[in-house]
Amino acid sequence: MRLKIEHVTTFTYDQPISEAYTEMCLRPQDGVGQHCLSFTLNTEPHDERLNYTDRFGNDVSHFDVIQPHDKLMVAAKSEVLTPDFFYQQILELSPLDEYDYLMGTNYAPLSADIIGFAEAQAVKDDPKNTAYALMRHIYATLQYEKGITDVTTTAAEALVLQRGVCQDFSHLMLSSCRGLKIPARYVSGYLYNNGREAASHAWVDVHIPGEGWISLDPTHNCEQSAEYVRVAIGRDYADVPPTRGIFVGKAKETMDVKVSVRAV
């Protein structure tokens, strides 16, 4: 599928600030069947933009606005070709990847409650079917509801609330898989929904020993398909937020995000 994405982030300050340093992780990935045909990122006020590749292979743009301003707008535009499904054949993980994708994190802790939740779905000696069972169970357990959780909510908290958004579904999937010694990583990106309201999305890659990575979305109880655009991977949300940064000044900051995903 050929998709066009527009992602506009506007930072507004209630009084002028003197400087802002910002990082944006918005460029869709290239590889494993996905091709980023074009990507532009423009800022207002305009300043030089630089790039680096982080330790997970994600493309990160960064810039420093060093003039007083009370508003910063960042507009990212992409055009992407997506594959019908995702599969990455890596039979064995490196020791570092195995450590990263089996560890507990602040967002995806290996708590006793989560491990018990996961063990009830485990299929003996079958990590692949266990992963699918976990996806189905999380989809059935959590109710999708905006405004109940926020960007700081952990998997343990979402499990108690039994409600949340895609970030919460994904963190619970990460914790559940890792609690059963199945490596899993967080995926950030976009989901095409045929013209309906769009937003950033999150789902999970699971590593099956002797096979490779498969990509599962517990929010929608399905595998990654052509409607999904992959942007970044990491241990959890903290590794791949679409934006982060700091500013100099005493102002209160508000952020507005508008996302459009349409088929070409």
N, C-alpha and C positions, 0 to 999 in steps of 0.2 A: 504494500500500500504506500502511496505517496502522500505525505502529510506536510502541511505548513503550520508552524507554531509561532505565535506572537506572545511574548511574556513581558509585560510592562510593570515595573516596580517603581512606585513613587514614595520617596521619603519626604515628610514635611516636618518642619521644626517651628515651634511657637515663638522663636526668636532666632536671629541669625547665629550660625555657628561659624567658626573660623577655619575649620579643616575637617575632612572626613576621609577615612581610609576604608575601602569597601572591597570585598571579594564576592564574586558571583560564580556559581557552578551551574551553568545553563546550556553549555554546548552539548548537543546529542553525541553519543558515542559513535565511533566507526568500528566495525568488526562484527564477527559472528552473524553475518547476514544483514546487519543494519549499515546504511550508508548515509552520512550527513552530507548532503549535496551543497548546502550553503549555510553560513552562519554569520550574522552581523550583530554587534552589540554597540549601541550608541548611548552616550550619557549627556545630560544637560544639567548643570554646566559641563561643558566638554573638557576633558583632560586626557592625557596620554594613557592608553590602556596597555598593560603587559599581561603575559600569560605564563603559567607554569603547570607542570604535570605533577599531581600529588602521588603519594606512595601507592595508591590503589589504581593509578592509571587514569584518573579523572582530569579533564581539562578545566583549569580554574583561571578566570580573568580577575585582575586586580588593578585598582587605580586609586589615586590620592587627589582629591579636590582641595586645593590649598588657598582658595579664595573664599571670602565670606559668602554664605548663601543660606537661605531658609527653605530651599526645596531642591531635591535631587531626583531626577528621573532617569531610569535605566531601561532601555528598550532592547530586547533580544528577539531576533527573528531567525527562524531556522526552516529549512526544507529537508525532509528526511525520507528515505526509502526504508520501509520496515519489512522484515521477513514474516512468513506465515506463522512460524513458531520459533522458539529459542531452544537451542541445545549446544552446549560447549563441551566438547570431548576432552576432558582432562582426567586421566585415569587415577592419578595420585596427586594430592596437593603438596606443595612445598611445606617444610616445617613451619615457616612463618605464616603462610596462609592457613594452615591447619590450626595454629595457635590463635590467629586473629578470629577465625570463624567458628571456633568452639568456645571462646571465652565469654564469660558473663560481662555485661557492661551496665552502666547506670540506667540506660533505657531498657535493656534486655537482661535483667538479672536472672541468675539461676537459683531462684527461691524454691523452697520446699513445696509451696502451693503450686507453682508452675510445673515443677517436675512431676508432681502427682497428677496434675491435669494432663500432662503429656503421656505419662506412662499408661494411663487408661486407654489411650488410642494406639499404643505401640503394637506393631505386627512383628512377631519374633523373627529375627534374622532377616528382616526385609525392610531396609531403610527407605526404599522407594515407595512402597505401599504405606509405610508409616507416615511419610511426608504428605501423601495425598489424604490420608485419614486425618492428620492434624489440620490440614487446610479446611477440610469439610467441617470438622468439629469447631474450629474457631469461627468459621462463617455462621454456624448454627448457634454458637454461644453468645457472640457479641452482636449487639444491635448497632447499626450505623446511625450515628446521631451527632450532628455538629454542635459545638458550643458546650458540650459536657466535659471534654478534655481540652488540653492546650498543648503547646509545643514542648512542655516540660514533663508531660505525663509518661509514666513508666508502664511496662507491660504488666507488672504486678498490680498497679493501680487500675489499669484498664480491665484486668480480670475480675477485680472486686466490683467495679462499676458495671461490668458486662455491657458496656457501650463505648463508642469512640469513633474515630475516623481511620482512614487507611494507614496512617502512621502507627496507630495503636494496634490494629490487626496485624501489621507487619512485625512490630516488636514482640507481640505475643507469639507469633510464628517463629521468630528467631530464637526466643527463649526456650520454646517447646522443643524445637529441633536440637538445639545445643544441649539441652538438659538430657537428651537421649543419645548424645555423642554423635549427632549428625551435623556436619558443618553447614552453616547457612550464612548468607550475607544479605544486607539491605540494598535494595535497588530504588533509586529515585528517578522519576521521569514524568511522562504524560500519558494520558489515556484519551483516545478519540472516542467520543460518545455521540456521533452523528448530529452535531450542531447544538446539543444541549450544553448547559453551563459547564465550562471547563476549569480545571485547576491542576496543580501539580499532583502527582500520584506516587504511591509507594507500594512495593511488593517485595518478594523474597526469592532469591536463588538458593537452591538446596543441592549440595554435592552428594552424588551417589557413588560410593567407592567402586572402582572398576568400570565406571561408565562416564560420568561427568556432571556438569551443572544442568539442572532443569530449573525452570522459572515458574513460580506459582503465586497466584494472587488470592490471599484469603479473604480480602474484602468482597470479591465477586465470585469466589469459589470456582476458579478456572485457571488454566495455564495461560502464560503470556501468548498473545496472538498478534496479528498484524496491526491491531489497533493500539499497541503499546509502543512508546518511544523511550528508549533507555538513555538516561543522561549520566548517571554516576552510580558507583557501588561503594560500599564501606561496611564497617562493623555494625553501625546503627545510624540513626538520623544525624548524630553529632558529627559524623565524618563528611556528610554530603548535604548540608543545608543549601538551598538555592542562593541565599545571601547571608553574609555576616560582615561585621566591621565595627569600627569605633569612630567617634567624632570628638572634637574639642569644643567645649562650650557647655553652658548650663541649660540648654533648651530641652524640652520634652519632644521626643520623636514619635511620629505616627507613620505607619507603613500601609500602603494600599497596593494590592496586587491584582492585575487583570490578565487572564490567560485565554487565548483562543487557539483551538486546534481544529483544523478543517482539512478535508480530503481534497486533493487536486484532481 
